[in-house]
Amino acid sequence: MKTITSFPHAVREMEHVWIALSDGVRLAARIWLPEDAQQNPVPAILEYIPYRKRDFEAVGDAVTHGYFAGHGYACVRVDLRGAGESGGVLCDEYLAREQADGLEVLRWIAGQPWCDGSVGMMGISWGGFNGLQIAALQPPELKAVITVCSTDDRYADDVHYMGGCLLGDNLSWASTMFAYNACPPDPVLVGDRWKEMWMERLDKSGLWLAEWLAHQRRDAYWQHGSVCENFGAIQCPVMAVSGWADGYSNAVFRLLAGLEVPRKGLVGPWSHKYPHFGVPGPAIGFLQEALLWWDTWLKGRKTGIMEEPMLRVWMQDSVAPSARYKQRPGRWVAEEHWPSQHIHADRYYLDPARLLLAEAPDTADHLSIQSPLSVGLYAGKWCSYAAPPDLPHDQREEDGGCLVFETPPLEQSLEILGAPGLCLELSSNRPVAMIAARLSDVAPDDKATRISYGVLNLCHRNSHHNPEYLEPGRTYRVEFQLNHIAQHFPVGNRLRLSISTSYWPLAWPAPEPVRLTLVTGASCMDLPKRRPRRSDDRLRAFGQPEGGLAPAVTYLQPKNLKWRVIRDLGENLSTLEVIKDEGVFRFDAIDWTVGSKTMEWYSFQDDDFSSVRGETLWQRSFQRGSWSVRTVSRTVLTSSVSHFILHAELDGFQGDQRVFSRNWKYEIPRDHV
């Protein structure tokens, strides 16, 4: 990334500003302004998230918001209630209280002498969610939104559930916020109240995972904050951004199809990151693109961006499988509108070991599969947060526990853009069952790279609102989609569809081992075929990544990222171990030293479904001089045939003394999961 030090506007930074809410709580903000904004008011950009402006997001915030301020915008980075130095307690994600606070923040910003009254919202992940949610409330100050790596549907396409299946990332994400909520404010900014604020967070934030497990179907809890319930409520322009390695790429396509306001979609090869930090590469000059958007909708300038195609995506080339990529080869392609009239479905029928293009087999075969729990150990994460090394590995080891259907080597290259669809006739020997389907690109040397996948809880075959048990032995016709993707398959490669009855630890398995029987003659897969077009070659090129100046950070202990599959053959115990050690680092200007280390273990023994276990351990530390605070949080999730069993521990230390300790234990009935 190129660091820009000279901008059209000199920048003034206010490192810490209080925003008083109507109930007396104060939110902490960091603000970047053009130096003359008091005399010449400018539009503002709000990012409103819980990830601590003082430390964990300080570098990215400065790079991004300092850049916008240098181009004539007031940038306001606000920590949610109960996060960072903000007062109060954060008790769950996307609460009505959070949205009401956000409306007050927008009014406060618009009323400042340095703001001209127009505000945009921009955010990645949580900030992408609440930007859409607040837009749906139609505050008059909010003129446009950029939502990155977010969703319109909190149940069907978020970190908690997928296709009605409980995701392993639900535990991982809950543990992340369990650790965030235990962090103290900085005493330099809040004074002697720091400990009182910290104790209140430790005592009252709660164990969010218990709440999420209590809602296993798409009820009112998940409908709240899901803007897909009423796309028409959003009345301001929206730019939606994601990456193929992210967990939220599907939402871009639904937003383009569902919204009626001016809108743009952008999907690159990236993981869960802003595109100017994008990994796998190529990263792009995303801040330059965002400026075109803001200049159009906040300053009323004619930038030409709205004359460009509605959707741009990275058409990925074929690559060997790997858990990490620095770059994904490919090219940018575009669609004038979405859904696109240029995308047409090619139907492939399932035949024993074969995928038959446009020709149904003469006979229907009955093929059955009961997958081992090991299918999924090489799946990577549902959402790639760090990119390396959490992407899916070679699928051949997974395919041994699957039904596999494959095309002959391609005689012509093929490109797809969209969501592959499956229509399957099948039966189950158990009342609760799941199915996982993977589409892979198989090279002439037989290496298999996963392109897309989908999972479905078969109890949710008709509805996520009202699941229904399966009648063992009865044949059902079920339809579901794999994740959207743009992929080029070269001549000589093969397409492979792999079907399994488990996909652990990406998805929590059914209560008992399941055998599914698939009827091949009536089962098929539709691929969204896109023909290359010359107009793709004439697209405006993206610039190289740029950003503002980051604060000086000194690493005292290095980062350490590991992703290991451990097979203990003597004990017949299999474990996926994830270590994400962010090291220990000091913000030099404020003498603030922070440490963060996460460890996760997902295991099972033999083929015992009651042995499935997820465990997370978070350690965080904060230090300045002789003052220090450390938190340790641990969460363990197991299950029986009838219940999910949840244990959690939280300890807080001031210096060497433990000043807080609490344990939680819940048994939550399984609800068709």
BAMI-75534 format. One record per residue (C-alpha): residue number from 1; residue in three letters; x, y, z. Coordinates in steps of 0.1 Angstrom, whole numbers, plus 5000, padded with zeros to 4 digits. Layout:
N
R_NUM_ALA_X_Y_Z;
...
END
This chain:
673
R_1_MET_5000_5000_5000;
R_2_LYS_5012_5035_4991;
R_3_THR_5011_5058_5021;
R_4_ILE_4999_5093_5011;
R_5_THR_5013_5122_5032;
R_6_SER_5003_5152_5011;
R_7_PHE_4965_5157_5005;
R_8_PRO_4943_5184_4990;
R_9_HIS_4933_5193_5026;
R_10_ALA_4955_5195_5057;
R_11_VAL_4941_5171_5083;
R_12_ARG_4934_5178_5120;
R_13_GLU_4928_5148_5142;
R_14_MET_4908_5148_5175;
R_15_GLU_4920_5116_5192;
R_16_HIS_4892_5114_5217;
R_17_VAL_4858_5132_5217;
R_18_TRP_4827_5124_5238;
R_19_ILE_4793_5122_5222;
R_20_ALA_4766_5125_5249;
R_21_LEU_4734_5104_5244;
R_22_SER_4699_5113_5257;
R_23_ASP_4701_5087_5284;
R_24_GLY_4733_5101_5299;
R_25_VAL_4757_5075_5284;
R_26_ARG_4787_5089_5265;
R_27_LEU_4801_5073_5234;
R_28_ALA_4838_5077_5225;
R_29_ALA_4848_5090_5191;
R_30_ARG_4879_5096_5171;
R_31_ILE_4876_5123_5145;
R_32_TRP_4896_5134_5115;
R_33_LEU_4888_5168_5099;
R_34_PRO_4900_5190_5071;
R_35_GLU_4919_5217_5089;
R_36_ASP_4895_5244_5077;
R_37_ALA_4862_5225_5083;
R_38_GLN_4851_5249_5110;
R_39_GLN_4851_5277_5084;
R_40_ASN_4841_5256_5054;
R_41_PRO_4818_5227_5066;
R_42_VAL_4821_5194_5048;
R_43_PRO_4801_5161_5046;
R_44_ALA_4809_5135_5072;
R_45_ILE_4816_5097_5071;
R_46_LEU_4806_5076_5101;
R_47_GLU_4820_5042_5110;
R_48_TYR_4802_5028_5141;
R_49_ILE_4817_4995_5155;
R_50_PRO_4827_4978_5188;
R_51_TYR_4863_4971_5179;
R_52_ARG_4881_4997_5200;
R_53_LYS_4894_5028_5183;
R_54_ARG_4922_5030_5209;
R_55_ASP_4941_4999_5199;
R_56_PHE_4928_4970_5178;
R_57_GLU_4914_4992_5149;
R_58_ALA_4937_5022_5154;
R_59_VAL_4960_5014_5125;
R_60_GLY_4933_5006_5099;
R_61_ASP_4912_5036_5111;
R_62_ALA_4941_5060_5106;
R_63_VAL_4949_5047_5072;
R_64_THR_4913_5049_5060;
R_65_HIS_4898_5079_5077;
R_66_GLY_4929_5100_5076;
R_67_TYR_4928_5095_5038;
R_68_PHE_4891_5106_5034;
R_69_ALA_4897_5136_5056;
R_70_GLY_4926_5146_5034;
R_71_HIS_4901_5146_5005;
R_72_GLY_4876_5169_5022;
R_73_TYR_4855_5148_5045;
R_74_ALA_4849_5148_5083;
R_75_CYS_4855_5112_5094;
R_76_VAL_4840_5100_5127;
R_77_ARG_4849_5066_5142;
R_78_VAL_4826_5058_5171;
R_79_ASP_4829_5028_5195;
R_80_LEU_4795_5013_5203;
R_81_ARG_4780_5015_5238;
R_82_GLY_4801_4993_5261;
R_83_ALA_4831_4991_5237;
R_84_GLY_4865_5008_5240;
R_85_GLU_4861_5039_5261;
R_86_SER_4823_5043_5255;
R_87_GLY_4800_5040_5285;
R_88_GLY_4774_5014_5292;
R_89_VAL_4774_4977_5284;
R_90_LEU_4772_4958_5251;
R_91_CYS_4748_4929_5256;
R_92_ASP_4743_4915_5220;
R_93_GLU_4748_4924_5184;
R_94_TYR_4725_4948_5164;
R_95_LEU_4701_4956_5193;
R_96_ALA_4674_4982_5189;
R_97_ARG_4694_5002_5215;
R_98_GLU_4725_5002_5192;
R_99_GLN_4704_5015_5163;
R_100_ALA_4688_5042_5184;
R_101_ASP_4722_5053_5196;
R_102_GLY_4733_5054_5160;
R_103_LEU_4705_5077_5151;
R_104_GLU_4715_5101_5179;
R_105_VAL_4751_5099_5167;
R_106_LEU_4740_5109_5131;
R_107_ARG_4721_5139_5145;
R_108_TRP_4751_5149_5166;
R_109_ILE_4774_5148_5136;
R_110_ALA_4751_5167_5113;
R_111_GLY_4747_5194_5140;
R_112_GLN_4785_5201_5144;
R_113_PRO_4798_5233_5129;
R_114_TRP_4824_5214_5108;
R_115_CYS_4796_5193_5091;
R_116_ASP_4774_5205_5063;
R_117_GLY_4746_5182_5074;
R_118_SER_4752_5153_5050;
R_119_VAL_4765_5120_5064;
R_120_GLY_4775_5087_5049;
R_121_MET_4780_5054_5068;
R_122_MET_4808_5030_5060;
R_123_GLY_4818_4998_5077;
R_124_ILE_4831_4963_5073;
R_125_SER_4814_4934_5090;
R_126_TRP_4795_4948_5121;
R_127_GLY_4798_4983_5106;
R_128_GLY_4785_4970_5073;
R_129_PHE_4755_4954_5091;
R_130_ASN_4745_4985_5111;
R_131_GLY_4750_5008_5081;
R_132_LEU_4722_4989_5063;
R_133_GLN_4701_4986_5095;
R_134_ILE_4702_5023_5102;
R_135_ALA_4696_5032_5066;
R_136_ALA_4664_5012_5068;
R_137_LEU_4652_5036_5096;
R_138_GLN_4656_5064_5071;
R_139_PRO_4673_5091_5092;
R_140_PRO_4673_5123_5072;
R_141_GLU_4710_5129_5078;
R_142_LEU_4721_5097_5061;
R_143_LYS_4726_5102_5024;
R_144_ALA_4746_5070_5013;
R_145_VAL_4761_5038_5026;
R_146_ILE_4791_5016_5018;
R_147_THR_4786_4982_5033;
R_148_VAL_4816_4958_5032;
R_149_CYS_4814_4921_5042;
R_150_SER_4779_4922_5057;
R_151_THR_4746_4906_5051;
R_152_ASP_4709_4914_5046;
R_153_ASP_4698_4882_5063;
R_154_ARG_4710_4875_5099;
R_155_TYR_4697_4839_5099;
R_156_ALA_4701_4825_5065;
R_157_ASP_4735_4840_5056;
R_158_ASP_4755_4851_5086;
R_159_VAL_4780_4836_5110;
R_160_HIS_4755_4817_5131;
R_161_TYR_4735_4794_5107;
R_162_MET_4738_4784_5071;
R_163_GLY_4710_4764_5054;
R_164_GLY_4695_4759_5089;
R_165_CYS_4728_4742_5100;
R_166_LEU_4746_4755_5131;
R_167_LEU_4780_4768_5120;
R_168_GLY_4813_4762_5138;
R_169_ASP_4820_4799_5133;
R_170_ASN_4791_4806_5156;
R_171_LEU_4812_4794_5185;
R_172_SER_4843_4812_5172;
R_173_TRP_4825_4845_5167;
R_174_ALA_4808_4843_5201;
R_175_SER_4841_4837_5217;
R_176_THR_4856_4867_5199;
R_177_MET_4829_4890_5213;
R_178_PHE_4832_4873_5247;
R_179_ALA_4868_4885_5247;
R_180_TYR_4861_4919_5233;
R_181_ASN_4835_4927_5259;
R_182_ALA_4859_4918_5287;
R_183_CYS_4885_4945_5277;
R_184_PRO_4889_4975_5299;
R_185_PRO_4888_5012_5288;
R_186_ASP_4921_5032_5289;
R_187_PRO_4924_5050_5322;
R_188_VAL_4942_5079_5305;
R_189_LEU_4909_5087_5287;
R_190_VAL_4882_5078_5312;
R_191_GLY_4901_5085_5345;
R_192_ASP_4895_5068_5378;
R_193_ARG_4862_5053_5365;
R_194_TRP_4881_5028_5344;
R_195_LYS_4877_5000_5369;
R_196_GLU_4841_5006_5376;
R_197_MET_4834_5005_5338;
R_198_TRP_4855_4974_5334;
R_199_MET_4837_4955_5362;
R_200_GLU_4803_4965_5348;
R_201_ARG_4813_4950_5314;
R_202_LEU_4826_4918_5330;
R_203_ASP_4795_4914_5351;
R_204_LYS_4767_4923_5326;
R_205_SER_4778_4917_5290;
R_206_GLY_4767_4880_5293;
R_207_LEU_4774_4849_5273;
R_208_TRP_4760_4857_5238;
R_209_LEU_4764_4822_5225;
R_210_ALA_4736_4809_5249;
R_211_GLU_4712_4834_5233;
R_212_TRP_4722_4825_5198;
R_213_LEU_4718_4788_5205;
R_214_ALA_4683_4794_5219;
R_215_HIS_4672_4806_5185;
R_216_GLN_4678_4777_5161;
R_217_ARG_4651_4786_5136;
R_218_ARG_4645_4819_5117;
R_219_ASP_4623_4836_5143;
R_220_ALA_4617_4872_5152;
R_221_TYR_4651_4874_5169;
R_222_TRP_4669_4870_5136;
R_223_GLN_4643_4889_5116;
R_224_HIS_4653_4920_5136;
R_225_GLY_4681_4937_5118;
R_226_SER_4676_4916_5086;
R_227_VAL_4670_4943_5060;
R_228_CYS_4658_4916_5035;
R_229_GLU_4625_4917_5055;
R_230_ASN_4618_4950_5037;
R_231_PHE_4643_4961_5011;
R_232_GLY_4621_4991_5003;
R_233_ALA_4628_5006_5037;
R_234_ILE_4663_5016_5025;
R_235_GLN_4659_5048_5005;
R_236_CYS_4696_5060_5002;
R_237_PRO_4722_5047_4977;
R_238_VAL_4742_5016_4987;
R_239_MET_4775_5002_4976;
R_240_ALA_4779_4966_4986;
R_241_VAL_4814_4950_4987;
R_242_SER_4828_4915_4996;
R_243_GLY_4853_4889_4985;
R_244_TRP_4851_4853_4973;
R_245_ALA_4871_4842_5004;
R_246_ASP_4847_4861_5027;
R_247_GLY_4816_4845_5042;
R_248_TYR_4793_4873_5030;
R_249_SER_4797_4874_4992;
R_250_ASN_4761_4861_4986;
R_251_ALA_4746_4893_5002;
R_252_VAL_4761_4915_4975;
R_253_PHE_4740_4898_4948;
R_254_ARG_4708_4898_4969;
R_255_LEU_4712_4935_4977;
R_256_LEU_4716_4943_4940;
R_257_ALA_4685_4923_4931;
R_258_GLY_4664_4935_4961;
R_259_LEU_4671_4972_4965;
R_260_GLU_4655_4998_4943;
R_261_VAL_4678_5027_4951;
R_262_PRO_4710_5035_4931;
R_263_ARG_4735_5007_4940;
R_264_LYS_4768_4992_4931;
R_265_GLY_4783_4958_4938;
R_266_LEU_4820_4948_4940;
R_267_VAL_4834_4913_4947;
R_268_GLY_4871_4906_4946;
R_269_PRO_4892_4876_4956;
R_270_TRP_4896_4889_4991;
R_271_SER_4889_4875_5026;
R_272_HIS_4871_4894_5053;
R_273_LYS_4890_4926_5048;
R_274_TYR_4886_4961_5032;
R_275_PRO_4898_4958_4996;
R_276_HIS_4927_4981_5000;
R_277_PHE_4940_4956_5026;
R_278_GLY_4927_4927_5004;
R_279_VAL_4942_4892_5008;
R_280_PRO_4943_4871_4987;
R_281_GLY_4953_4898_4962;
R_282_PRO_4951_4917_4941;
R_283_ALA_4942_4944_4966;
R_284_ILE_4928_4975_4949;
R_285_GLY_4927_5013_4954;
R_286_PHE_4894_5009_4972;
R_287_LEU_4896_5043_4990;
R_288_GLN_4898_5060_4956;
R_289_GLU_4866_5041_4946;
R_290_ALA_4849_5050_4978;
R_291_LEU_4858_5087_4972;
R_292_LEU_4840_5085_4938;
R_293_TRP_4810_5072_4956;
R_294_TRP_4811_5098_4984;
R_295_ASP_4818_5126_4960;
R_296_THR_4787_5116_4940;
R_297_TRP_4762_5112_4968;
R_298_LEU_4776_5135_4995;
R_299_LYS_4790_5164_4974;
R_300_GLY_4768_5161_4943;
R_301_ARG_4797_5158_4919;
R_302_LYS_4796_5141_4885;
R_303_THR_4822_5114_4889;
R_304_GLY_4810_5090_4862;
R_305_ILE_4808_5061_4887;
R_306_MET_4770_5056_4882;
R_307_GLU_4775_5053_4845;
R_308_GLU_4796_5023_4850;
R_309_PRO_4782_4987_4853;
R_310_MET_4762_4979_4884;
R_311_LEU_4784_4949_4893;
R_312_ARG_4821_4942_4890;
R_313_VAL_4836_4908_4901;
R_314_TRP_4869_4891_4900;
R_315_MET_4867_4861_4876;
R_316_GLN_4891_4836_4892;
R_317_ASP_4914_4815_4871;
R_318_SER_4921_4778_4879;
R_319_VAL_4947_4774_4907;
R_320_ALA_4961_4745_4927;
R_321_PRO_4945_4740_4961;
R_322_SER_4961_4758_4990;
R_323_ALA_4952_4770_5025;
R_324_ARG_4968_4804_5016;
R_325_TYR_4973_4825_4985;
R_326_LYS_4991_4857_4982;
R_327_GLN_4974_4863_4949;
R_328_ARG_4945_4847_4930;
R_329_PRO_4950_4850_4892;
R_330_GLY_4920_4862_4872;
R_331_ARG_4905_4893_4856;
R_332_TRP_4878_4918_4863;
R_333_VAL_4844_4913_4846;
R_334_ALA_4812_4933_4849;
R_335_GLU_4774_4931_4845;
R_336_GLU_4753_4961_4836;
R_337_HIS_4725_4949_4859;
R_338_TRP_4719_4921_4884;
R_339_PRO_4703_4897_4878;
R_340_SER_4720_4896_4845;
R_341_GLN_4704_4886_4812;
R_342_HIS_4738_4873_4801;
R_343_ILE_4738_4845_4826;
R_344_HIS_4722_4812_4815;
R_345_ALA_4720_4779_4834;
R_346_ASP_4737_4748_4821;
R_347_ARG_4720_4717_4836;
R_348_TYR_4741_4687_4847;
R_349_TYR_4723_4655_4856;
R_350_LEU_4737_4632_4883;
R_351_ASP_4746_4597_4872;
R_352_PRO_4768_4572_4891;
R_353_ALA_4802_4589_4893;
R_354_ARG_4793_4612_4864;
R_355_LEU_4778_4646_4857;
R_356_LEU_4759_4646_4824;
R_357_LEU_4755_4679_4806;
R_358_ALA_4719_4686_4793;
R_359_GLU_4711_4649_4791;
R_360_ALA_4692_4630_4818;
R_361_PRO_4703_4594_4822;
R_362_ASP_4679_4567_4810;
R_363_THR_4677_4550_4844;
R_364_ALA_4675_4562_4880;
R_365_ASP_4701_4547_4904;
R_366_HIS_4699_4547_4942;
R_367_LEU_4732_4557_4957;
R_368_SER_4737_4559_4995;
R_369_ILE_4763_4576_5016;
R_370_GLN_4771_4578_5054;
R_371_SER_4801_4601_5057;
R_372_PRO_4827_4600_5084;
R_373_LEU_4830_4630_5107;
R_374_SER_4864_4637_5092;
R_375_VAL_4848_4651_5060;
R_376_GLY_4853_4689_5066;
R_377_LEU_4887_4689_5084;
R_378_TYR_4902_4705_5052;
R_379_ALA_4872_4729_5046;
R_380_GLY_4888_4760_5061;
R_381_LYS_4866_4785_5079;
R_382_TRP_4831_4796_5069;
R_383_CYS_4845_4831_5068;
R_384_SER_4882_4836_5061;
R_385_TYR_4892_4864_5085;
R_386_ALA_4930_4862_5082;
R_387_ALA_4931_4845_5047;
R_388_PRO_4963_4825_5054;
R_389_PRO_4960_4797_5064;
R_390_ASP_4922_4793_5068;
R_391_LEU_4912_4786_5032;
R_392_PRO_4901_4751_5019;
R_393_HIS_4929_4726_5011;
R_394_ASP_4930_4698_4985;
R_395_GLN_4896_4683_4984;
R_396_ARG_4907_4647_4975;
R_397_GLU_4910_4637_5012;
R_398_GLU_4875_4650_5017;
R_399_ASP_4861_4632_4987;
R_400_GLY_4868_4597_5001;
R_401_GLY_4838_4601_5024;
R_402_CYS_4814_4615_4997;
R_403_LEU_4794_4606_4967;
R_404_VAL_4813_4620_4938;
R_405_PHE_4800_4630_4904;
R_406_GLU_4824_4643_4877;
R_407_THR_4824_4656_4842;
R_408_PRO_4848_4643_4815;
R_409_PRO_4878_4666_4808;
R_410_LEU_4864_4699_4794;
R_411_GLU_4868_4702_4756;
R_412_GLN_4860_4739_4758;
R_413_SER_4867_4764_4786;
R_414_LEU_4838_4773_4809;
R_415_GLU_4831_4804_4830;
R_416_ILE_4804_4807_4857;
R_417_LEU_4791_4837_4876;
R_418_GLY_4764_4833_4902;
R_419_ALA_4751_4807_4925;
R_420_PRO_4751_4770_4914;
R_421_GLY_4718_4753_4923;
R_422_LEU_4710_4718_4933;
R_423_CYS_4678_4698_4929;
R_424_LEU_4681_4664_4946;
R_425_GLU_4658_4635_4952;
R_426_LEU_4668_4617_4984;
R_427_SER_4657_4599_5015;
R_428_SER_4672_4597_5050;
R_429_ASN_4673_4569_5076;
R_430_ARG_4671_4595_5104;
R_431_PRO_4646_4622_5112;
R_432_VAL_4673_4649_5115;
R_433_ALA_4699_4650_5087;
R_434_MET_4721_4675_5069;
R_435_ILE_4737_4675_5034;
R_436_ALA_4768_4692_5023;
R_437_ALA_4776_4698_4986;
R_438_ARG_4809_4710_4972;
R_439_LEU_4818_4720_4936;
R_440_SER_4855_4715_4928;
R_441_ASP_4878_4723_4899;
R_442_VAL_4899_4692_4892;
R_443_ALA_4931_4697_4873;
R_444_PRO_4947_4670_4850;
R_445_ASP_4970_4660_4879;
R_446_ASP_4938_4653_4899;
R_447_LYS_4943_4681_4925;
R_448_ALA_4909_4694_4935;
R_449_THR_4903_4730_4944;
R_450_ARG_4870_4738_4961;
R_451_ILE_4851_4765_4941;
R_452_SER_4819_4767_4960;
R_453_TYR_4798_4748_4985;
R_454_GLY_4765_4748_5003;
R_455_VAL_4749_4730_5033;
R_456_LEU_4713_4723_5041;
R_457_ASN_4696_4711_5073;
R_458_LEU_4671_4688_5056;
R_459_CYS_4646_4696_5084;
R_460_HIS_4646_4731_5068;
R_461_ARG_4639_4718_5033;
R_462_ASN_4607_4738_5031;
R_463_SER_4612_4766_5057;
R_464_HIS_4637_4781_5080;
R_465_HIS_4607_4794_5101;
R_466_ASN_4590_4760_5106;
R_467_PRO_4614_4731_5103;
R_468_GLU_4599_4696_5099;
R_469_TYR_4614_4662_5108;
R_470_LEU_4621_4638_5080;
R_471_GLU_4602_4606_5077;
R_472_PRO_4628_4579_5075;
R_473_GLY_4627_4561_5041;
R_474_ARG_4605_4586_5024;
R_475_THR_4618_4603_4993;
R_476_TYR_4619_4641_4992;
R_477_ARG_4628_4666_4965;
R_478_VAL_4650_4693_4979;
R_479_GLU_4665_4724_4964;
R_480_PHE_4692_4747_4976;
R_481_GLN_4720_4769_4964;
R_482_LEU_4758_4768_4967;
R_483_ASN_4776_4801_4974;
R_484_HIS_4779_4826_4945;
R_485_ILE_4812_4824_4926;
R_486_ALA_4829_4836_4895;
R_487_GLN_4853_4809_4881;
R_488_HIS_4871_4800_4849;
R_489_PHE_4875_4763_4842;
R_490_PRO_4902_4757_4815;
R_491_VAL_4902_4730_4788;
R_492_GLY_4912_4696_4802;
R_493_ASN_4900_4703_4838;
R_494_ARG_4869_4685_4852;
R_495_LEU_4840_4697_4874;
R_496_ARG_4834_4676_4905;
R_497_LEU_4803_4676_4927;
R_498_SER_4808_4660_4961;
R_499_ILE_4780_4652_4985;
R_500_SER_4784_4643_5021;
R_501_THR_4762_4638_5052;
R_502_SER_4786_4658_5075;
R_503_TYR_4810_4688_5071;
R_504_TRP_4825_4692_5106;
R_505_PRO_4837_4716_5119;
R_506_LEU_4824_4741_5094;
R_507_ALA_4789_4729_5104;
R_508_TRP_4778_4711_5135;
R_509_PRO_4767_4675_5126;
R_510_ALA_4734_4659_5130;
R_511_PRO_4726_4642_5164;
R_512_GLU_4733_4608_5150;
R_513_PRO_4751_4592_5121;
R_514_VAL_4729_4595_5090;
R_515_ARG_4727_4575_5058;
R_516_LEU_4713_4594_5028;
R_517_THR_4701_4577_4996;
R_518_LEU_4702_4598_4965;
R_519_VAL_4681_4591_4934;
R_520_THR_4704_4600_4905;
R_521_GLY_4681_4602_4874;
R_522_ALA_4659_4630_4889;
R_523_SER_4688_4649_4906;
R_524_CYS_4706_4677_4889;
R_525_MET_4729_4707_4892;
R_526_ASP_4724_4741_4874;
R_527_LEU_4756_4761_4867;
R_528_PRO_4753_4798_4859;
R_529_LYS_4772_4800_4827;
R_530_ARG_4786_4833_4815;
R_531_ARG_4803_4838_4782;
R_532_PRO_4833_4862_4781;
R_533_ARG_4825_4896_4766;
R_534_ARG_4848_4922_4749;
R_535_SER_4833_4949_4771;
R_536_ASP_4852_4934_4801;
R_537_ASP_4885_4944_4784;
R_538_ARG_4874_4980_4784;
R_539_LEU_4866_4984_4821;
R_540_ARG_4883_5013_4839;
R_541_ALA_4913_4999_4858;
R_542_PHE_4913_5001_4896;
R_543_GLY_4942_5021_4911;
R_544_GLN_4968_5007_4934;
R_545_PRO_4960_5007_4972;
R_546_GLU_4965_5040_4989;
R_547_GLY_4960_5051_5025;
R_548_GLY_4968_5077_5051;
R_549_LEU_4996_5076_5076;
R_550_ALA_4994_5049_5103;
R_551_PRO_5004_5054_5139;
R_552_ALA_5038_5040_5149;
R_553_VAL_5036_5004_5164;
R_554_THR_5065_4984_5178;
R_555_TYR_5061_4946_5180;
R_556_LEU_5075_4932_5212;
R_557_GLN_5065_4896_5204;
R_558_PRO_5058_4885_5168;
R_559_LYS_5026_4871_5153;
R_560_ASN_5021_4834_5150;
R_561_LEU_4993_4819_5129;
R_562_LYS_4988_4781_5126;
R_563_TRP_4962_4758_5112;
R_564_ARG_4968_4721_5120;
R_565_VAL_4949_4689_5115;
R_566_ILE_4960_4664_5141;
R_567_ARG_4951_4627_5137;
R_568_ASP_4959_4605_5167;
R_569_LEU_4955_4570_5153;
R_570_GLY_4962_4553_5186;
R_571_GLU_4933_4571_5203;
R_572_ASN_4913_4575_5171;
R_573_LEU_4910_4612_5179;
R_574_SER_4910_4639_5153;
R_575_THR_4915_4676_5161;
R_576_LEU_4916_4708_5141;
R_577_GLU_4938_4732_5160;
R_578_VAL_4937_4769_5151;
R_579_ILE_4963_4793_5167;
R_580_LYS_4959_4830_5160;
R_581_ASP_4985_4848_5181;
R_582_GLU_4986_4885_5172;
R_583_GLY_5017_4890_5193;
R_584_VAL_5024_4919_5217;
R_585_PHE_5026_4954_5203;
R_586_ARG_5030_4989_5216;
R_587_PHE_5015_5021_5203;
R_588_ASP_5045_5043_5207;
R_589_ALA_5028_5077_5209;
R_590_ILE_5005_5067_5238;
R_591_ASP_5027_5041_5254;
R_592_TRP_4999_5015_5253;
R_593_THR_5010_4979_5250;
R_594_VAL_4985_4953_5239;
R_595_GLY_4986_4915_5236;
R_596_SER_4961_4891_5219;
R_597_LYS_4962_4854_5215;
R_598_THR_4934_4830_5204;
R_599_MET_4934_4792_5203;
R_600_GLU_4906_4770_5190;
R_601_TRP_4902_4732_5190;
R_602_TYR_4875_4713_5171;
R_603_SER_4876_4675_5177;
R_604_PHE_4858_4642_5176;
R_605_GLN_4867_4606_5185;
R_606_ASP_4861_4576_5163;
R_607_ASP_4828_4582_5145;
R_608_ASP_4810_4591_5178;
R_609_PHE_4787_4620_5171;
R_610_SER_4784_4627_5209;
R_611_SER_4822_4632_5210;
R_612_VAL_4821_4664_5188;
R_613_ARG_4836_4692_5208;
R_614_GLY_4845_4729_5201;
R_615_GLU_4868_4748_5225;
R_616_THR_4882_4783_5224;
R_617_LEU_4906_4801_5246;
R_618_TRP_4912_4839_5244;
R_619_GLN_4940_4858_5262;
R_620_ARG_4942_4896_5261;
R_621_SER_4965_4920_5279;
R_622_PHE_4969_4958_5283;
R_623_GLN_4998_4976_5299;
R_624_ARG_5012_5011_5305;
R_625_GLY_5040_5015_5330;
R_626_SER_5032_4996_5362;
R_627_TRP_4995_4994_5353;
R_628_SER_4983_4962_5337;
R_629_VAL_4951_4942_5330;
R_630_ARG_4947_4907_5316;
R_631_THR_4916_4888_5306;
R_632_VAL_4912_4851_5299;
R_633_SER_4880_4837_5284;
R_634_ARG_4873_4800_5276;
R_635_THR_4842_4785_5259;
R_636_VAL_4834_4748_5254;
R_637_LEU_4805_4735_5233;
R_638_THR_4795_4699_5231;
R_639_SER_4763_4681_5223;
R_640_SER_4742_4650_5230;
R_641_VAL_4714_4636_5209;
R_642_SER_4689_4660_5226;
R_643_HIS_4709_4691_5238;
R_644_PHE_4737_4715_5232;
R_645_ILE_4759_4717_5263;
R_646_LEU_4777_4750_5268;
R_647_HIS_4804_4758_5294;
R_648_ALA_4822_4791_5297;
R_649_GLU_4847_4808_5320;
R_650_LEU_4858_4844_5323;
R_651_ASP_4887_4857_5345;
R_652_GLY_4900_4892_5349;
R_653_PHE_4933_4901_5364;
R_654_GLN_4947_4935_5375;
R_655_GLY_4984_4931_5378;
R_656_ASP_4989_4896_5394;
R_657_GLN_4956_4896_5413;
R_658_ARG_4925_4880_5399;
R_659_VAL_4897_4905_5404;
R_660_PHE_4868_4888_5386;
R_661_SER_4858_4852_5379;
R_662_ARG_4826_4836_5366;
R_663_ASN_4815_4803_5352;
R_664_TRP_4785_4796_5330;
R_665_LYS_4767_4763_5321;
R_666_TYR_4737_4758_5299;
R_667_GLU_4719_4728_5284;
R_668_ILE_4699_4740_5254;
R_669_PRO_4675_4716_5236;
R_670_ARG_4682_4709_5200;
R_671_ASP_4654_4721_5177;
R_672_HIS_4655_4701_5145;
R_673_VAL_4693_4707_5143;
END
